[in-house]
Amino acid sequence: MIKTLLTCTVLATASILSTTSCSSTVGLGGAGSSSFASTTIQNTTRARVDSAILQSFRQEGFSLINQTANGFNFQKWGGTSAQVVYGSWFSDGVAVEPQVQVVDIGGGNYTVLCDVYMREHNGNELLDANYKLLASGKLAYHNLLKKIKKQAEGK
């Protein structure tokens, strides 16, 4: 019985890991910087860049949780697979939390940097576990930033 349960758990975890590394889904899974994904947007305004970021992330199901002068923090609650991979028995849930930074490089040009975290929420911010994604889903975020670039540049 225990051996069967252990085998099922291992198989389920392997299945979840293989599906969460798929890059076609933003929120579960760049070039040129140390950020998870990045892009450079040219010949536009900061207002257009900000608008494109907000609209694109909202279309992908993210909620804005914080906005600063230099960036945005978004959140989307994960499902069962996110809970199994990044959560624990005691968590209130696991959320995907991209942090987007906008850097003005002059002349109407901006670099948009995006780092993505899986955050296990435990009801106490000090106890929340935080996992920075390094590879899983990178293509999806790169494609999202390409969409933001295209929209901000008016193409």
CYANA upper distance limits for C-alpha pairs under 8 A (distance plus 0.5 A):
  1 MET  CA      5 LEU  CA      6.71
  2 ILE  CA      6 LEU  CA      6.55
  3 LYS  CA      7 THR  CA      6.60
  4 THR  CA      8 CYS  CA      6.64
  5 LEU  CA      9 THR  CA      6.62
  6 LEU  CA     10 VAL  CA      6.68
  7 THR  CA     11 LEU  CA      6.66
  8 CYS  CA     12 ALA  CA      6.49
  9 THR  CA     13 THR  CA      6.57
 10 VAL  CA     14 ALA  CA      6.64
 11 LEU  CA     15 SER  CA      6.61
 12 ALA  CA     16 ILE  CA      6.62
 13 THR  CA     17 LEU  CA      6.59
 13 THR  CA     84 VAL  CA      7.98
 13 THR  CA     85 VAL  CA      7.81
 14 ALA  CA     18 SER  CA      6.71
 15 SER  CA     19 THR  CA      6.80
 16 ILE  CA     20 THR  CA      6.50
 16 ILE  CA     81 SER  CA      6.30
 16 ILE  CA     85 VAL  CA      7.95
 17 LEU  CA     21 SER  CA      6.73
 17 LEU  CA     85 VAL  CA      7.81
 18 SER  CA     22 CYS  CA      7.40
 20 THR  CA     28 LEU  CA      6.33
 20 THR  CA     29 GLY  CA      6.65
 20 THR  CA     81 SER  CA      8.10
 20 THR  CA     82 ALA  CA      8.41
 20 THR  CA    136 SER  CA      7.31
 20 THR  CA    137 GLY  CA      7.93
 21 SER  CA     28 LEU  CA      8.10
 21 SER  CA     29 GLY  CA      6.41
 21 SER  CA    135 ALA  CA      8.21
 21 SER  CA    136 SER  CA      4.91
 21 SER  CA    137 GLY  CA      6.29
 22 CYS  CA     28 LEU  CA      8.46
 22 CYS  CA     29 GLY  CA      6.82
 22 CYS  CA    136 SER  CA      7.34
 22 CYS  CA    137 GLY  CA      6.49
 23 SER  CA     28 LEU  CA      8.35
 23 SER  CA     29 GLY  CA      5.78
 23 SER  CA    136 SER  CA      7.20
 23 SER  CA    137 GLY  CA      4.57
 23 SER  CA    138 LYS  CA      6.70
 23 SER  CA    139 LEU  CA      5.68
 23 SER  CA    140 ALA  CA      5.52
 24 SER  CA     29 GLY  CA      7.82
 24 SER  CA    137 GLY  CA      7.54
 24 SER  CA    139 LEU  CA      7.70
 24 SER  CA    140 ALA  CA      5.85
 25 THR  CA     29 GLY  CA      6.45
 25 THR  CA    137 GLY  CA      7.44
 25 THR  CA    140 ALA  CA      6.50
 26 VAL  CA     60 GLU  CA      7.32
 26 VAL  CA    137 GLY  CA      7.32
 26 VAL  CA    140 ALA  CA      5.74
 26 VAL  CA    141 TYR  CA      6.67
 26 VAL  CA    144 LEU  CA      8.25
 27 GLY  CA     60 GLU  CA      8.37
 27 GLY  CA     76 LYS  CA      7.37
 27 GLY  CA     78 GLY  CA      8.33
 27 GLY  CA     96 VAL  CA      6.26
 27 GLY  CA    137 GLY  CA      8.15
 28 LEU  CA     78 GLY  CA      8.13
 28 LEU  CA     82 ALA  CA      8.29
 28 LEU  CA     96 VAL  CA      7.58
 28 LEU  CA    136 SER  CA      8.00
 28 LEU  CA    137 GLY  CA      6.52
 29 GLY  CA    135 ALA  CA      8.32
 29 GLY  CA    136 SER  CA      5.19
 29 GLY  CA    137 GLY  CA      2.99
 29 GLY  CA    138 LYS  CA      6.48
 29 GLY  CA    139 LEU  CA      8.22
 29 GLY  CA    140 ALA  CA      6.93
 29 GLY  CA    141 TYR  CA      8.01
 30 GLY  CA     35 SER  CA      8.14
 30 GLY  CA     36 PHE  CA      6.86
 30 GLY  CA     37 ALA  CA      4.18
 30 GLY  CA     38 SER  CA      5.37
 30 GLY  CA     39 THR  CA      7.44
 30 GLY  CA    138 LYS  CA      7.55
 30 GLY  CA    139 LEU  CA      7.84
 30 GLY  CA    141 TYR  CA      8.09
 30 GLY  CA    142 HIS  CA      5.41
 31 ALA  CA     37 ALA  CA      6.67
 31 ALA  CA     38 SER  CA      6.38
 31 ALA  CA     39 THR  CA      7.73
 31 ALA  CA    142 HIS  CA      8.48
 32 GLY  CA     38 SER  CA      7.48
 32 GLY  CA     39 THR  CA      8.48
 33 SER  CA     37 ALA  CA      8.16
 33 SER  CA     38 SER  CA      7.21
 33 SER  CA    113 LEU  CA      8.48
 35 SER  CA    113 LEU  CA      6.48
 35 SER  CA    114 CYS  CA      6.46
 35 SER  CA    115 ASP  CA      6.11
 36 PHE  CA    113 LEU  CA      8.12
 36 PHE  CA    114 CYS  CA      6.32
 36 PHE  CA    115 ASP  CA      5.38
 36 PHE  CA    116 VAL  CA      7.30
 36 PHE  CA    133 LEU  CA      7.86
 36 PHE  CA    134 LEU  CA      6.92
 36 PHE  CA    135 ALA  CA      8.13
 36 PHE  CA    138 LYS  CA      7.14
 37 ALA  CA    113 LEU  CA      6.60
 37 ALA  CA    114 CYS  CA      5.70
 37 ALA  CA    115 ASP  CA      7.23
 37 ALA  CA    138 LYS  CA      7.23
 37 ALA  CA    141 TYR  CA      6.74
 37 ALA  CA    142 HIS  CA      5.88
 37 ALA  CA    145 LEU  CA      8.03
 38 SER  CA    111 THR  CA      7.56
 38 SER  CA    112 VAL  CA      5.96
 38 SER  CA    113 LEU  CA      4.96
 38 SER  CA    114 CYS  CA      6.49
 38 SER  CA    142 HIS  CA      7.36
 38 SER  CA    145 LEU  CA      7.31
 39 THR  CA    111 THR  CA      6.22
 39 THR  CA    112 VAL  CA      5.88
 39 THR  CA    113 LEU  CA      7.33
 39 THR  CA    142 HIS  CA      8.46
 39 THR  CA    145 LEU  CA      6.82
 39 THR  CA    146 LYS  CA      7.53
 39 THR  CA    149 LYS  CA      7.66
 40 THR  CA    109 ASN  CA      7.56
 40 THR  CA    110 TYR  CA      6.12
 40 THR  CA    111 THR  CA      4.79
 40 THR  CA    112 VAL  CA      6.71
 40 THR  CA    149 LYS  CA      7.81
 41 ILE  CA     49 VAL  CA      8.37
 41 ILE  CA    109 ASN  CA      6.07
 41 ILE  CA    110 TYR  CA      5.63
 41 ILE  CA    111 THR  CA      6.66
 41 ILE  CA    112 VAL  CA      8.05
 41 ILE  CA    149 LYS  CA      5.94
 41 ILE  CA    152 ALA  CA      7.71
 41 ILE  CA    153 GLU  CA      7.26
 42 GLN  CA    108 GLY  CA      6.66
 42 GLN  CA    109 ASN  CA      4.81
 42 GLN  CA    110 TYR  CA      6.99
 42 GLN  CA    153 GLU  CA      7.11
 43 ASN  CA    107 GLY  CA      7.64
 43 ASN  CA    108 GLY  CA      5.25
 43 ASN  CA    109 ASN  CA      6.14
 43 ASN  CA    153 GLU  CA      7.25
 44 THR  CA     48 ARG  CA      7.24
 44 THR  CA     49 VAL  CA      7.95
 44 THR  CA    108 GLY  CA      5.65
 44 THR  CA    109 ASN  CA      7.10
 44 THR  CA    152 ALA  CA      7.21
 44 THR  CA    153 GLU  CA      6.37
 45 THR  CA     49 VAL  CA      6.98
 45 THR  CA    108 GLY  CA      6.39
 45 THR  CA    109 ASN  CA      8.41
 46 ARG  CA     50 ASP  CA      6.61
 46 ARG  CA    108 GLY  CA      8.25
 46 ARG  CA    110 TYR  CA      8.25
 47 ALA  CA     51 SER  CA      6.56
 48 ARG  CA     52 ALA  CA      6.57
 48 ARG  CA    152 ALA  CA      5.69
 48 ARG  CA    153 GLU  CA      8.44
 49 VAL  CA     53 ILE  CA      6.73
 49 VAL  CA    148 ILE  CA      7.95
 49 VAL  CA    149 LYS  CA      8.22
 49 VAL  CA    152 ALA  CA      5.57
 50 ASP  CA     54 LEU  CA      6.70
 51 SER  CA     55 GLN  CA      6.55
 51 SER  CA    152 ALA  CA      8.22
 52 ALA  CA     56 SER  CA      6.41
 52 ALA  CA    148 ILE  CA      5.77
 52 ALA  CA    149 LYS  CA      8.27
 52 ALA  CA    151 GLN  CA      6.48
 52 ALA  CA    152 ALA  CA      6.12
 53 ILE  CA     57 PHE  CA      6.64
 53 ILE  CA    148 ILE  CA      6.39
 54 LEU  CA     58 ARG  CA      6.61
 54 LEU  CA     64 LEU  CA      8.29
 55 GLN  CA     59 GLN  CA      6.64
 56 SER  CA     60 GLU  CA      7.01
 56 SER  CA    144 LEU  CA      7.74
 56 SER  CA    147 LYS  CA      8.02
 56 SER  CA    148 ILE  CA      6.98
 57 PHE  CA     61 GLY  CA      7.15
 57 PHE  CA     62 PHE  CA      5.99
 57 PHE  CA     63 SER  CA      8.21
 57 PHE  CA     74 PHE  CA      8.17
 58 ARG  CA     62 PHE  CA      5.41
 58 ARG  CA     63 SER  CA      6.73
 58 ARG  CA     64 LEU  CA      8.33
 61 GLY  CA     76 LYS  CA      7.09
 62 PHE  CA     74 PHE  CA      6.36
 62 PHE  CA     75 GLN  CA      5.75
 62 PHE  CA     76 LYS  CA      5.36
 63 SER  CA     74 PHE  CA      5.93
 63 SER  CA     75 GLN  CA      5.76
 63 SER  CA     76 LYS  CA      6.93
 64 LEU  CA     72 PHE  CA      7.68
 64 LEU  CA     73 ASN  CA      6.61
 64 LEU  CA     74 PHE  CA      5.03
 64 LEU  CA     75 GLN  CA      7.01
 65 ILE  CA     72 PHE  CA      8.29
 65 ILE  CA     73 ASN  CA      6.11
 65 ILE  CA     74 PHE  CA      5.87
 65 ILE  CA     75 GLN  CA      7.01
 66 ASN  CA     72 PHE  CA      6.29
 66 ASN  CA     73 ASN  CA      5.54
 66 ASN  CA     74 PHE  CA      7.57
 67 GLN  CA     71 GLY  CA      6.43
 67 GLN  CA     72 PHE  CA      4.99
 67 GLN  CA     73 ASN  CA      6.85
 68 THR  CA     72 PHE  CA      6.77
 70 ASN  CA    101 GLN  CA      6.20
 70 ASN  CA    102 VAL  CA      5.94
 70 ASN  CA    103 VAL  CA      7.50
 71 GLY  CA     99 GLN  CA      7.91
 71 GLY  CA    100 VAL  CA      5.84
 71 GLY  CA    101 GLN  CA      4.73
 71 GLY  CA    102 VAL  CA      6.05
 72 PHE  CA     99 GLN  CA      6.42
 72 PHE  CA    100 VAL  CA      5.60
 72 PHE  CA    101 GLN  CA      7.06
 73 ASN  CA     97 GLU  CA      7.25
 73 ASN  CA     98 PRO  CA      6.44
 73 ASN  CA     99 GLN  CA      5.11
 73 ASN  CA    100 VAL  CA      6.79
 74 PHE  CA     97 GLU  CA      5.87
 74 PHE  CA     98 PRO  CA      5.90
 74 PHE  CA     99 GLN  CA      7.03
 75 GLN  CA     95 ALA  CA      6.80
 75 GLN  CA     96 VAL  CA      6.09
 75 GLN  CA     97 GLU  CA      4.98
 75 GLN  CA     98 PRO  CA      7.22
 76 LYS  CA     95 ALA  CA      5.97
 76 LYS  CA     96 VAL  CA      5.71
 76 LYS  CA     97 GLU  CA      7.13
 77 TRP  CA     93 GLY  CA      7.85
 77 TRP  CA     94 VAL  CA      6.60
 77 TRP  CA     95 ALA  CA      4.63
 77 TRP  CA     96 VAL  CA      6.63
 78 GLY  CA     82 ALA  CA      5.85
 78 GLY  CA     83 GLN  CA      7.51
 78 GLY  CA     93 GLY  CA      7.96
 78 GLY  CA     94 VAL  CA      6.07
 78 GLY  CA     95 ALA  CA      5.62
 78 GLY  CA     96 VAL  CA      6.91
 79 GLY  CA     83 GLN  CA      6.87
 79 GLY  CA     94 VAL  CA      8.19
 80 THR  CA     84 VAL  CA      6.70
 81 SER  CA     85 VAL  CA      6.66
 82 ALA  CA     86 TYR  CA      6.18
 82 ALA  CA     87 GLY  CA      7.48
 82 ALA  CA     94 VAL  CA      6.76
 82 ALA  CA     95 ALA  CA      8.39
 83 GLN  CA     87 GLY  CA      4.94
 83 GLN  CA     88 SER  CA      7.62
 83 GLN  CA     93 GLY  CA      6.85
 83 GLN  CA     94 VAL  CA      6.11
 83 GLN  CA    120 GLU  CA      8.48
 84 VAL  CA     88 SER  CA      7.75
 86 TYR  CA     94 VAL  CA      7.37
 86 TYR  CA    118 MET  CA      7.46
 86 TYR  CA    119 ARG  CA      8.13
 86 TYR  CA    120 GLU  CA      7.15
 86 TYR  CA    131 TYR  CA      8.20
 87 GLY  CA     91 SER  CA      6.75
 87 GLY  CA     93 GLY  CA      7.42
 87 GLY  CA     94 VAL  CA      6.65
 87 GLY  CA    120 GLU  CA      6.09
 88 SER  CA    120 GLU  CA      8.41
 90 PHE  CA    122 ASN  CA      7.24
 91 SER  CA    120 GLU  CA      6.81
 91 SER  CA    121 HIS  CA      6.11
 91 SER  CA    122 ASN  CA      5.06
 91 SER  CA    123 GLY  CA      8.15
 92 ASP  CA    120 GLU  CA      7.93
 92 ASP  CA    121 HIS  CA      5.83
 92 ASP  CA    122 ASN  CA      5.80
 92 ASP  CA    123 GLY  CA      7.16
 93 GLY  CA    120 GLU  CA      6.44
 93 GLY  CA    121 HIS  CA      6.04
 93 GLY  CA    122 ASN  CA      8.01
 94 VAL  CA    118 MET  CA      7.15
 94 VAL  CA    119 ARG  CA      5.97
 94 VAL  CA    120 GLU  CA      4.86
 94 VAL  CA    121 HIS  CA      6.47
 95 ALA  CA    118 MET  CA      6.25
 95 ALA  CA    119 ARG  CA      5.79
 95 ALA  CA    120 GLU  CA      7.05
 95 ALA  CA    121 HIS  CA      8.08
 96 VAL  CA    116 VAL  CA      7.56
 96 VAL  CA    117 TYR  CA      6.40
 96 VAL  CA    118 MET  CA      5.25
 96 VAL  CA    119 ARG  CA      6.92
 97 GLU  CA    116 VAL  CA      6.31
 97 GLU  CA    117 TYR  CA      5.58
 97 GLU  CA    118 MET  CA      6.64
 97 GLU  CA    119 ARG  CA      7.39
 98 PRO  CA    114 CYS  CA      7.04
 98 PRO  CA    115 ASP  CA      6.17
 98 PRO  CA    116 VAL  CA      4.67
 98 PRO  CA    117 TYR  CA      6.51
 99 GLN  CA    114 CYS  CA      6.13
 99 GLN  CA    115 ASP  CA      5.80
 99 GLN  CA    116 VAL  CA      6.67
 99 GLN  CA    117 TYR  CA      8.37
100 VAL  CA    112 VAL  CA      7.36
100 VAL  CA    113 LEU  CA      6.11
100 VAL  CA    114 CYS  CA      4.99
100 VAL  CA    115 ASP  CA      7.12
101 GLN  CA    112 VAL  CA      6.25
101 GLN  CA    113 LEU  CA      5.61
101 GLN  CA    114 CYS  CA      6.93
102 VAL  CA    110 TYR  CA      7.07
102 VAL  CA    111 THR  CA      6.36
102 VAL  CA    112 VAL  CA      5.19
102 VAL  CA    113 LEU  CA      6.97
103 VAL  CA    110 TYR  CA      5.96
103 VAL  CA    111 THR  CA      5.58
103 VAL  CA    112 VAL  CA      6.87
103 VAL  CA    113 LEU  CA      8.45
104 ASP  CA    108 GLY  CA      8.21
104 ASP  CA    109 ASN  CA      6.83
104 ASP  CA    110 TYR  CA      5.14
104 ASP  CA    111 THR  CA      7.11
105 ILE  CA    109 ASN  CA      6.08
105 ILE  CA    110 TYR  CA      5.88
105 ILE  CA    111 THR  CA      7.38
106 GLY  CA    110 TYR  CA      7.74
112 VAL  CA    145 LEU  CA      8.27
114 CYS  CA    141 TYR  CA      8.46
115 ASP  CA    132 LYS  CA      7.91
115 ASP  CA    133 LEU  CA      8.07
116 VAL  CA    132 LYS  CA      6.42
116 VAL  CA    133 LEU  CA      6.14
117 TYR  CA    130 ASN  CA      6.90
117 TYR  CA    131 TYR  CA      5.84
117 TYR  CA    132 LYS  CA      4.85
117 TYR  CA    133 LEU  CA      6.24
118 MET  CA    130 ASN  CA      6.40
118 MET  CA    131 TYR  CA      5.53
118 MET  CA    132 LYS  CA      6.88
118 MET  CA    133 LEU  CA      7.63
119 ARG  CA    128 ASP  CA      7.11
119 ARG  CA    129 ALA  CA      6.18
119 ARG  CA    130 ASN  CA      5.06
119 ARG  CA    131 TYR  CA      6.78
120 GLU  CA    128 ASP  CA      5.91
120 GLU  CA    129 ALA  CA      5.54
120 GLU  CA    130 ASN  CA      6.95
121 HIS  CA    125 GLU  CA      7.81
121 HIS  CA    127 LEU  CA      8.32
121 HIS  CA    128 ASP  CA      5.51
121 HIS  CA    129 ALA  CA      7.56
122 ASN  CA    127 LEU  CA      6.83
122 ASN  CA    128 ASP  CA      6.03
123 GLY  CA    127 LEU  CA      8.34
123 GLY  CA    128 ASP  CA      8.18
124 ASN  CA    128 ASP  CA      6.94
134 LEU  CA    138 LYS  CA      8.19
137 GLY  CA    141 TYR  CA      7.19
138 LYS  CA    142 HIS  CA      6.64
139 LEU  CA    143 ASN  CA      6.58
140 ALA  CA    144 LEU  CA      6.71
141 TYR  CA    145 LEU  CA      6.67
142 HIS  CA    146 LYS  CA      6.78
143 ASN  CA    147 LYS  CA      6.79
144 LEU  CA    148 ILE  CA      6.82
145 LEU  CA    149 LYS  CA      6.56
146 LYS  CA    150 LYS  CA      6.67
147 LYS  CA    151 GLN  CA      6.69
148 ILE  CA    152 ALA  CA      6.49
149 LYS  CA    153 GLU  CA      6.52
150 LYS  CA    154 GLY  CA      6.69
150 LYS  CA    155 LYS  CA      5.72
151 GLN  CA    155 LYS  CA      6.56
